[in-house]
Amino acid sequence: MHKIYHEVIAAIGGSLFIIIGIARQRERKRLFRSGTKPEGPLVWNLLIIAGICLIVFAFGLIIFKLNHSAK
């Protein structure tokens, strides 16, 4: 079986991007409710989107490598 360390690390990194983006959006909502003007949501939305793309790419590579190692 081929080593898939890089793909697993990419999937973990994508998950962390998503977790950080969601946590930061919740913090932004909390600040908004308390009357403090928070930063814009664009950076955190892009972080979530990048995390999703990274996870999809990593799992696609894992599936690709598993299919080619079976032949």
PyMOL commands that place a pseudoatom at each C-alpha (Angstrom):
pseudoatom trace, name=CA, resn=MET, resi=1, chain=A, elem=C, hetatm=0, pos=[0.000, 0.000, 0.000]
pseudoatom trace, name=CA, resn=HIS, resi=2, chain=A, elem=C, hetatm=0, pos=[1.256, 3.414, -0.914]
pseudoatom trace, name=CA, resn=LYS, resi=3, chain=A, elem=C, hetatm=0, pos=[2.013, 5.949, 1.756]
pseudoatom trace, name=CA, resn=ILE, resi=4, chain=A, elem=C, hetatm=0, pos=[-0.650, 8.597, 2.007]
pseudoatom trace, name=CA, resn=TYR, resi=5, chain=A, elem=C, hetatm=0, pos=[0.827, 10.777, 4.737]
pseudoatom trace, name=CA, resn=HIS, resi=6, chain=A, elem=C, hetatm=0, pos=[0.595, 14.009, 2.765]
pseudoatom trace, name=CA, resn=GLU, resi=7, chain=A, elem=C, hetatm=0, pos=[-3.053, 13.490, 1.928]
pseudoatom trace, name=CA, resn=VAL, resi=8, chain=A, elem=C, hetatm=0, pos=[-3.944, 12.729, 5.544]
pseudoatom trace, name=CA, resn=ILE, resi=9, chain=A, elem=C, hetatm=0, pos=[-2.083, 15.830, 6.726]
pseudoatom trace, name=CA, resn=ALA, resi=10, chain=A, elem=C, hetatm=0, pos=[-3.909, 17.908, 4.083]
pseudoatom trace, name=CA, resn=ALA, resi=11, chain=A, elem=C, hetatm=0, pos=[-7.271, 16.546, 5.263]
pseudoatom trace, name=CA, resn=ILE, resi=12, chain=A, elem=C, hetatm=0, pos=[-6.404, 17.327, 8.893]
pseudoatom trace, name=CA, resn=GLY, resi=13, chain=A, elem=C, hetatm=0, pos=[-5.291, 20.840, 7.894]
pseudoatom trace, name=CA, resn=GLY, resi=14, chain=A, elem=C, hetatm=0, pos=[-8.535, 21.381, 6.002]
pseudoatom trace, name=CA, resn=SER, resi=15, chain=A, elem=C, hetatm=0, pos=[-10.503, 20.281, 9.051]
pseudoatom trace, name=CA, resn=LEU, resi=16, chain=A, elem=C, hetatm=0, pos=[-8.569, 22.738, 11.201]
pseudoatom trace, name=CA, resn=PHE, resi=17, chain=A, elem=C, hetatm=0, pos=[-9.260, 25.549, 8.705]
pseudoatom trace, name=CA, resn=ILE, resi=18, chain=A, elem=C, hetatm=0, pos=[-12.979, 24.805, 8.951]
pseudoatom trace, name=CA, resn=ILE, resi=19, chain=A, elem=C, hetatm=0, pos=[-12.945, 24.607, 12.750]
pseudoatom trace, name=CA, resn=ILE, resi=20, chain=A, elem=C, hetatm=0, pos=[-11.054, 27.899, 13.073]
pseudoatom trace, name=CA, resn=GLY, resi=21, chain=A, elem=C, hetatm=0, pos=[-13.334, 29.614, 10.548]
pseudoatom trace, name=CA, resn=ILE, resi=22, chain=A, elem=C, hetatm=0, pos=[-16.513, 28.474, 12.311]
pseudoatom trace, name=CA, resn=ALA, resi=23, chain=A, elem=C, hetatm=0, pos=[-15.179, 29.379, 15.758]
pseudoatom trace, name=CA, resn=ARG, resi=24, chain=A, elem=C, hetatm=0, pos=[-14.165, 32.816, 14.532]
pseudoatom trace, name=CA, resn=GLN, resi=25, chain=A, elem=C, hetatm=0, pos=[-17.574, 33.392, 12.946]
pseudoatom trace, name=CA, resn=ARG, resi=26, chain=A, elem=C, hetatm=0, pos=[-19.241, 32.548, 16.264]
pseudoatom trace, name=CA, resn=GLU, resi=27, chain=A, elem=C, hetatm=0, pos=[-16.914, 34.963, 18.043]
pseudoatom trace, name=CA, resn=ARG, resi=28, chain=A, elem=C, hetatm=0, pos=[-17.784, 37.609, 15.453]
pseudoatom trace, name=CA, resn=LYS, resi=29, chain=A, elem=C, hetatm=0, pos=[-21.509, 37.117, 16.118]
pseudoatom trace, name=CA, resn=ARG, resi=30, chain=A, elem=C, hetatm=0, pos=[-20.893, 37.400, 19.864]
pseudoatom trace, name=CA, resn=LEU, resi=31, chain=A, elem=C, hetatm=0, pos=[-18.987, 40.658, 19.397]
pseudoatom trace, name=CA, resn=PHE, resi=32, chain=A, elem=C, hetatm=0, pos=[-21.736, 41.992, 17.145]
pseudoatom trace, name=CA, resn=ARG, resi=33, chain=A, elem=C, hetatm=0, pos=[-24.407, 41.241, 19.772]
pseudoatom trace, name=CA, resn=SER, resi=34, chain=A, elem=C, hetatm=0, pos=[-22.371, 42.959, 22.491]
pseudoatom trace, name=CA, resn=GLY, resi=35, chain=A, elem=C, hetatm=0, pos=[-22.201, 46.160, 20.448]
pseudoatom trace, name=CA, resn=THR, resi=36, chain=A, elem=C, hetatm=0, pos=[-18.560, 45.942, 19.380]
pseudoatom trace, name=CA, resn=LYS, resi=37, chain=A, elem=C, hetatm=0, pos=[-17.910, 46.352, 15.690]
pseudoatom trace, name=CA, resn=PRO, resi=38, chain=A, elem=C, hetatm=0, pos=[-16.232, 43.126, 14.514]
pseudoatom trace, name=CA, resn=GLU, resi=39, chain=A, elem=C, hetatm=0, pos=[-14.090, 42.637, 11.427]
pseudoatom trace, name=CA, resn=GLY, resi=40, chain=A, elem=C, hetatm=0, pos=[-15.671, 41.587, 8.156]
pseudoatom trace, name=CA, resn=PRO, resi=41, chain=A, elem=C, hetatm=0, pos=[-16.673, 37.964, 7.547]
pseudoatom trace, name=CA, resn=LEU, resi=42, chain=A, elem=C, hetatm=0, pos=[-14.826, 37.625, 4.244]
pseudoatom trace, name=CA, resn=VAL, resi=43, chain=A, elem=C, hetatm=0, pos=[-11.577, 36.212, 5.632]
pseudoatom trace, name=CA, resn=TRP, resi=44, chain=A, elem=C, hetatm=0, pos=[-13.329, 33.638, 7.796]
pseudoatom trace, name=CA, resn=ASN, resi=45, chain=A, elem=C, hetatm=0, pos=[-15.671, 32.572, 4.991]
pseudoatom trace, name=CA, resn=LEU, resi=46, chain=A, elem=C, hetatm=0, pos=[-12.671, 32.114, 2.709]
pseudoatom trace, name=CA, resn=LEU, resi=47, chain=A, elem=C, hetatm=0, pos=[-10.942, 30.070, 5.402]
pseudoatom trace, name=CA, resn=ILE, resi=48, chain=A, elem=C, hetatm=0, pos=[-13.925, 27.707, 5.558]
pseudoatom trace, name=CA, resn=ILE, resi=49, chain=A, elem=C, hetatm=0, pos=[-14.081, 27.449, 1.762]
pseudoatom trace, name=CA, resn=ALA, resi=50, chain=A, elem=C, hetatm=0, pos=[-10.338, 26.745, 1.566]
pseudoatom trace, name=CA, resn=GLY, resi=51, chain=A, elem=C, hetatm=0, pos=[-10.711, 24.052, 4.234]
pseudoatom trace, name=CA, resn=ILE, resi=52, chain=A, elem=C, hetatm=0, pos=[-13.507, 22.358, 2.310]
pseudoatom trace, name=CA, resn=CYS, resi=53, chain=A, elem=C, hetatm=0, pos=[-11.475, 22.475, -0.912]
pseudoatom trace, name=CA, resn=LEU, resi=54, chain=A, elem=C, hetatm=0, pos=[-8.445, 21.040, 0.869]
pseudoatom trace, name=CA, resn=ILE, resi=55, chain=A, elem=C, hetatm=0, pos=[-10.462, 18.170, 2.325]
pseudoatom trace, name=CA, resn=VAL, resi=56, chain=A, elem=C, hetatm=0, pos=[-12.095, 17.345, -1.009]
pseudoatom trace, name=CA, resn=PHE, resi=57, chain=A, elem=C, hetatm=0, pos=[-8.728, 17.450, -2.776]
pseudoatom trace, name=CA, resn=ALA, resi=58, chain=A, elem=C, hetatm=0, pos=[-7.069, 15.247, -0.128]
pseudoatom trace, name=CA, resn=PHE, resi=59, chain=A, elem=C, hetatm=0, pos=[-9.817, 12.632, -0.194]
pseudoatom trace, name=CA, resn=GLY, resi=60, chain=A, elem=C, hetatm=0, pos=[-9.801, 12.669, -3.992]
pseudoatom trace, name=CA, resn=LEU, resi=61, chain=A, elem=C, hetatm=0, pos=[-6.068, 11.937, -3.974]
pseudoatom trace, name=CA, resn=ILE, resi=62, chain=A, elem=C, hetatm=0, pos=[-6.514, 9.187, -1.389]
pseudoatom trace, name=CA, resn=ILE, resi=63, chain=A, elem=C, hetatm=0, pos=[-9.192, 7.506, -3.506]
pseudoatom trace, name=CA, resn=PHE, resi=64, chain=A, elem=C, hetatm=0, pos=[-7.066, 7.931, -6.633]
pseudoatom trace, name=CA, resn=LYS, resi=65, chain=A, elem=C, hetatm=0, pos=[-4.028, 6.341, -4.981]
pseudoatom trace, name=CA, resn=LEU, resi=66, chain=A, elem=C, hetatm=0, pos=[-6.058, 3.484, -3.510]
pseudoatom trace, name=CA, resn=ASN, resi=67, chain=A, elem=C, hetatm=0, pos=[-7.595, 2.709, -6.910]
pseudoatom trace, name=CA, resn=HIS, resi=68, chain=A, elem=C, hetatm=0, pos=[-4.185, 2.662, -8.609]
pseudoatom trace, name=CA, resn=SER, resi=69, chain=A, elem=C, hetatm=0, pos=[-2.542, 0.561, -5.926]
pseudoatom trace, name=CA, resn=ALA, resi=70, chain=A, elem=C, hetatm=0, pos=[-5.241, -2.125, -6.310]
pseudoatom trace, name=CA, resn=LYS, resi=71, chain=A, elem=C, hetatm=0, pos=[-4.318, -2.760, -9.972]
for i in range(1, 71): cmd.bond("trace and resi %d" % i, "trace and resi %d" % (i + 1))
show_as sticks, trace
zoom trace
